[in-house]
Amino acid sequence: MKSILITVLLSVLLIAAVVLAVIKIVKDKKSGKCSCGGQCGGCPMSGTCHEKDFFGKE
């Protein structure tokens, strides 16, 4: 019985951590924040992540 309780508790904590992380990512995305580390040199999405506008500014 004790092992089942520990498993359930750890599962709930893990699910809560994942839900909180997803909520933060969605909240940051809606506010316009970038989720990358900012080092675009090795990123395959560097051309689309920080697209330049009409005047050449990011």
Steps between C-alpha positions, in 0.01 A plus 500: 500500500786736581663458158170578324464822703856606414442423131178702493662792683799509265270474198290793620813710560639415157172582325477830694853595393423428134173695513673800661777491237246492215302786655819709527597427139154598374497814715846603376403432139188717532702785650748483210796361689738270319545153645843440353835556667590782264797334331378491142829398339438127522122507488337364185201731556704819531366641174137467602516554874623859489372615164592850395225747426470722193768738628752225584444508875427191706 
